[in-house]
Amino acid sequence: MTGWSTWAAPPVSVDLPPGWTVLRTADDDLDAQVTALLLAQLPDDAAPQLRAEVAEQWRQVARVSAAAGAVLAGFGAAADPGAGQLVSASVLVAPQRWYRSDPAETELQGPRDRLRSPAGAMERALRLVRAASPLGSLAEVVAEYTVTPPTGDAWTLVFRTPAVRHLEELVAVFDAVAASLRVAAPPPPPPDEDDGPAFS
């Protein structure tokens, strides 16, 4: 798609819209990645306190994402001039076997929908949850996608957004991102050392 960027953390890669930033949470240089994001995303004249608060928030997200087994954590935001508000969302990409949703936070569970994906079979589940925030309890929509390639591990993409009023537009974006997931084929198994040469 025009203007979209590809982000990779082998064995997977995914396309994200303009304005999204990504942390490769499986790497060992998370602090350096956060510092680079701050330099790229915050204006030079940003207040030191704001810079410190944003840095700590991103580091916390990175640590939680890495602990959950995520290989990529993305953040996106765009202004809605008509509503006078900022529309934001996040995404995690993790092996399905490592990801576990928290049913305790769910207020409303939507149906599971089967979608098409070049990488394999894909399912989407939407949930309305309550999440803690500095301003108190916050309603968020969680969109969980499970992509199962023909071979190898299944992968989960988890989107979260507090922009409940923009859900229809955002789910269309989430669908496109999830459908862009590419998974490298696993390497062939090593030959069995006990097997002798094959003769015809």
ZASETOR-303619 format. One record per residue: residue in one letter; chain; x, y, z of N, C-alpha, C in turn. Coordinates in steps of 0.02 Angstrom, whole numbers. Example, Ala and Ser with C-alpha at 12.3 -4.5 7.8 and 13.67 -1.06 7.14 Angstrom:
residues 2
res chain nX nY nZ caX caY caZ cX cY cZ
a A 660 -284 390 615 -225 390 660 -165 390
s A 642 -112 354 684 -53 357 645 2 394
//
This chain:
residues 200
res chain nX nY nZ caX caY caZ cX cY cZ
m A 42 -60 0 0 0 0 44 62 0
t A 20 116 -30 60 177 -37 79 205 31
g A 143 216 39 167 248 100 178 201 158
w A 157 137 152 166 90 206 239 66 208
s A 261 46 268 330 23 277 330 -49 302
t A 381 -85 281 389 -154 303 437 -157 362
w A 415 -192 414 457 -201 474 467 -276 483
a A 529 -295 496 545 -366 500 580 -383 566
a A 562 -441 592 597 -472 648 594 -547 634
p A 645 -572 599 642 -641 575 618 -690 629
p A 572 -735 608 556 -753 539 495 -717 510
v A 472 -663 541 412 -630 517 426 -559 494
s A 382 -533 452 382 -462 434 310 -441 424
v A 298 -375 432 230 -349 428 233 -278 401
d A 181 -257 367 177 -190 339 133 -146 385
l A 156 -85 397 120 -38 440 110 29 405
p A 55 64 421 39 127 387 89 182 406
p A 88 237 369 130 294 386 113 318 457
g A 165 341 492 155 367 559 163 316 614
w A 172 253 596 182 201 647 257 193 660
t A 274 179 722 343 165 741 345 97 773
v A 404 66 771 410 -4 792 471 -14 836
l A 463 -56 887 519 -81 926 526 -156 912
r A 588 -176 899 602 -248 889 618 -276 958
t A 566 -303 991 572 -319 1062 613 -381 1076
a A 629 -420 1024 672 -479 1035 746 -461 1034
d A 762 -399 1015 832 -378 1012 857 -358 1082
d A 923 -353 1089 952 -336 1154 962 -261 1164
d A 944 -220 1115 959 -148 1120 895 -107 1127
l A 848 -129 1170 784 -94 1176 793 -22 1199
d A 838 -10 1247 849 59 1270 873 103 1213
a A 919 77 1172 943 116 1115 887 129 1065
q A 843 79 1054 788 89 1009 740 143 1034
v A 725 142 1099 681 193 1129 712 262 1121
t A 777 268 1134 811 332 1126 806 358 1055
a A 815 313 1006 810 333 936 739 355 920
l A 689 321 947 619 340 935 605 409 964
l A 631 423 1023 621 488 1054 649 544 1009
l A 709 532 983 740 583 940 699 593 877
a A 669 538 852 632 543 789 562 570 798
q A 530 556 855 459 571 863 445 634 903
l A 488 652 949 475 711 991 512 771 964
p A 481 830 965 515 890 942 575 906 987
d A 623 942 958 684 959 995 670 1000 1057
d A 616 1040 1055 602 1084 1112 553 1052 1162
a A 542 986 1157 498 953 1205 526 959 1276
a A 481 969 1323 502 978 1392 538 915 1417
p A 592 924 1456 629 865 1481 585 817 1519
q A 536 843 1558 493 799 1595 450 756 1549
l A 423 788 1496 384 750 1447 426 697 1414
r A 487 716 1395 531 668 1362 545 608 1408
a A 556 622 1472 570 569 1520 509 524 1530
e A 449 554 1534 389 515 1544 374 470 1483
v A 382 498 1423 370 458 1363 421 402 1357
a A 483 417 1373 536 366 1369 521 309 1417
e A 500 325 1478 485 272 1526 424 232 1505
q A 374 265 1475 315 229 1451 334 181 1396
w A 374 203 1348 394 160 1293 438 103 1317
r A 482 117 1365 524 63 1392 482 11 1428
q A 430 34 1464 386 -13 1498 349 -56 1448
v A 322 -25 1395 288 -63 1343 335 -114 1312
a A 397 -93 1299 446 -138 1269 461 -197 1314
r A 469 -184 1379 484 -238 1426 425 -287 1431
v A 365 -260 1436 305 -303 1441 297 -344 1377
s A 308 -312 1320 302 -346 1256 353 -402 1249
a A 415 -387 1269 467 -438 1265 452 -496 1312
a A 426 -481 1372 409 -533 1419 353 -577 1394
a A 309 -549 1352 253 -587 1324 274 -627 1263
g A 337 -622 1244 361 -660 1186 354 -624 1120
a A 335 -560 1121 327 -522 1059 394 -509 1026
v A 395 -511 960 456 -494 923 453 -423 895
l A 391 -396 888 381 -328 866 327 -295 909
a A 338 -231 925 286 -191 958 281 -125 920
g A 222 -110 895 213 -49 854 164 -1 886
f A 172 63 870 129 116 896 111 163 838
g A 48 182 836 26 228 784 -22 279 812
a A -21 340 784 -67 393 807 -79 440 749
a A -141 467 747 -159 516 696 -212 562 725
a A -211 624 703 -260 673 727 -325 668 689
d A -381 675 724 -447 679 693 -472 751 702
p A -460 794 653 -478 865 661 -553 874 675
g A -595 833 645 -667 841 655 -688 829 726
a A -657 778 758 -674 762 827 -629 797 877
g A -575 829 851 -529 863 896 -494 817 944
q A -476 757 921 -443 710 965 -390 670 928
l A -347 637 966 -294 596 939 -318 523 938
v A -311 491 880 -330 421 873 -266 379 876
s A -261 335 925 -199 297 934 -215 222 937
a A -163 183 923 -170 110 925 -100 81 933
s A -98 18 956 -35 -18 962 -44 -88 935
v A 12 -121 921 9 -190 896 68 -229 924
l A 56 -291 941 108 -339 959 107 -396 909
v A 165 -421 892 171 -480 849 210 -532 888
a A 178 -590 900 210 -641 942 192 -711 918
p A 234 -760 931 215 -829 917 152 -846 957
q A 104 -879 925 40 -893 957 49 -935 1020
r A 98 -979 1022 106 -1023 1080 129 -984 1142
w A 155 -923 1132 178 -884 1189 127 -833 1213
y A 79 -817 1171 32 -764 1188 -29 -791 1225
r A -49 -757 1279 -109 -774 1316 -147 -710 1331
s A -210 -708 1309 -252 -650 1325 -276 -656 1397
d A -298 -600 1425 -321 -599 1494 -397 -595 1495
p A -433 -652 1506 -506 -650 1504 -536 -608 1559
a A -498 -596 1613 -525 -559 1670 -540 -486 1652
e A -504 -458 1602 -513 -389 1585 -568 -379 1533
t A -596 -434 1507 -645 -429 1453 -714 -410 1479
e A -745 -359 1448 -813 -340 1464 -862 -367 1412
l A -841 -370 1350 -884 -394 1297 -842 -431 1246
q A -863 -492 1230 -826 -533 1182 -864 -537 1116
g A -831 -521 1062 -862 -525 997 -852 -593 966
p A -882 -605 907 -875 -669 873 -805 -677 844
r A -788 -739 828 -725 -753 792 -741 -756 717
d A -704 -717 678 -715 -713 606 -656 -744 569
r A -671 -782 517 -619 -810 474 -605 -762 417
l A -542 -745 407 -522 -698 355 -471 -731 309
r A -456 -696 255 -406 -721 208 -339 -688 220
s A -287 -728 214 -219 -702 222 -172 -741 177
p A -127 -707 142 -79 -744 100 -34 -791 140
a A -25 -775 205 20 -816 246 -12 -881 269
g A -79 -885 268 -113 -945 291 -181 -928 319
a A -212 -977 352 -278 -967 381 -274 -912 435
m A -324 -868 438 -323 -813 486 -391 -806 520
e A -390 -797 586 -450 -784 624 -443 -718 661
r A -499 -683 669 -500 -619 706 -552 -623 762
a A -533 -600 821 -579 -595 878 -574 -525 907
l A -631 -494 919 -634 -427 948 -660 -431 1019
r A -629 -392 1064 -651 -389 1134 -653 -317 1157
l A -700 -301 1199 -701 -236 1234 -676 -249 1304
v A -624 -211 1324 -593 -222 1389 -589 -157 1428
r A -573 -164 1492 -558 -106 1535 -485 -110 1554
a A -449 -56 1541 -378 -55 1555 -362 4 1601
a A -314 -6 1645 -293 47 1690 -253 99 1652
s A -262 163 1671 -225 218 1640 -215 272 1693
p A -170 320 1680 -160 375 1728 -224 414 1743
l A -274 410 1698 -337 446 1707 -391 401 1736
g A -374 339 1755 -423 293 1782 -437 237 1733
s A -493 203 1743 -511 147 1699 -529 172 1630
l A -501 139 1579 -509 161 1510 -536 104 1468
a A -589 118 1428 -616 68 1383 -570 62 1322
e A -554 1 1304 -512 -12 1245 -542 -70 1205
v A -530 -68 1141 -547 -124 1098 -483 -163 1084
v A -486 -228 1092 -430 -273 1077 -450 -316 1018
a A -409 -314 966 -420 -356 907 -363 -406 902
e A -380 -470 909 -330 -523 908 -336 -563 843
y A -281 -569 808 -279 -607 745 -232 -666 755
t A -253 -724 734 -211 -783 734 -201 -806 662
v A -138 -807 641 -120 -827 573 -83 -894 577
t A -110 -944 542 -81 -1011 543 -54 -1029 474
p A 12 -1026 464 41 -1044 399 32 -1119 386
p A 40 -1139 323 35 -1211 306 86 -1253 344
t A 146 -1224 358 197 -1259 397 225 -1211 448
g A 252 -1237 501 282 -1195 552 231 -1170 603
d A 254 -1123 645 214 -1098 701 159 -1050 679
a A 106 -1048 718 54 -996 709 78 -932 744
w A 53 -875 720 73 -810 747 11 -770 767
t A 19 -729 818 -36 -687 842 -17 -613 835
l A -63 -573 810 -56 -501 808 -111 -473 854
v A -91 -431 901 -139 -404 950 -139 -328 944
f A -195 -301 923 -203 -228 918 -245 -204 977
r A -226 -146 1004 -265 -115 1058 -275 -41 1040
t A -336 -16 1052 -349 54 1041 -403 79 1088
p A -395 140 1115 -449 170 1154 -499 208 1110
a A -485 212 1045 -527 251 999 -588 209 978
v A -632 196 1026 -690 153 1014 -735 182 959
r A -741 249 956 -785 280 907 -758 273 836
h A -694 257 829 -664 249 762 -654 175 745
l A -692 132 779 -678 60 773 -684 34 702
e A -735 55 665 -745 28 598 -685 44 553
e A -661 107 556 -604 125 514 -541 89 537
l A -532 83 603 -471 53 629 -469 -22 615
v A -525 -56 621 -526 -128 607 -507 -142 534
a A -527 -98 489 -507 -106 419 -431 -101 412
v A -400 -54 450 -327 -49 449 -296 -110 481
f A -323 -132 538 -296 -191 572 -300 -252 527
d A -356 -260 491 -363 -316 444 -307 -315 392
a A -293 -255 365 -242 -249 313 -172 -265 340
v A -159 -241 400 -93 -255 431 -85 -330 443
a A -137 -361 473 -133 -433 487 -125 -473 423
a A -160 -453 370 -155 -489 307 -87 -481 274
s A -49 -430 294 17 -419 265 71 -462 297
l A 54 -497 352 104 -537 387 135 -589 340
r A 200 -592 341 237 -642 303 280 -682 351
v A 280 -747 342 318 -792 386 366 -833 343
a A 430 -827 359 479 -866 322 470 -940 336
a A 478 -981 286 470 -1054 294 524 -1080 342
p A 505 -1126 386 556 -1153 432 609 -1192 393
p A 670 -1193 419 723 -1231 384 707 -1306 385
p A 732 -1342 336 719 -1415 336 755 -1448 394
p A 728 -1502 420 761 -1536 476 829 -1565 455
p A 876 -1568 500 942 -1597 482 935 -1671 466
p A 978 -1696 424 975 -1768 407 988 -1811 468
d A 957 -1867 471 967 -1914 526 1034 -1947 517
e A 1078 -1939 568 1146 -1966 562 1146 -2042 558
d A 1091 -2073 582 1090 -2146 580 1072 -2173 511
d A 1047 -2128 469 1027 -2150 403 1089 -2158 359
g A 1095 -2212 326 1149 -2222 280 1134 -2193 213
p A 1178 -2197 165 1165 -2170 98 1107 -2206 65
a A 1069 -2168 28 1012 -2197 -7 1034 -2224 -75
f A 1012 -2284 -92 1029 -2314 -157 964 -2331 -192
s A 963 -2322 -256 903 -2339 -294 912 -2407 -327
//
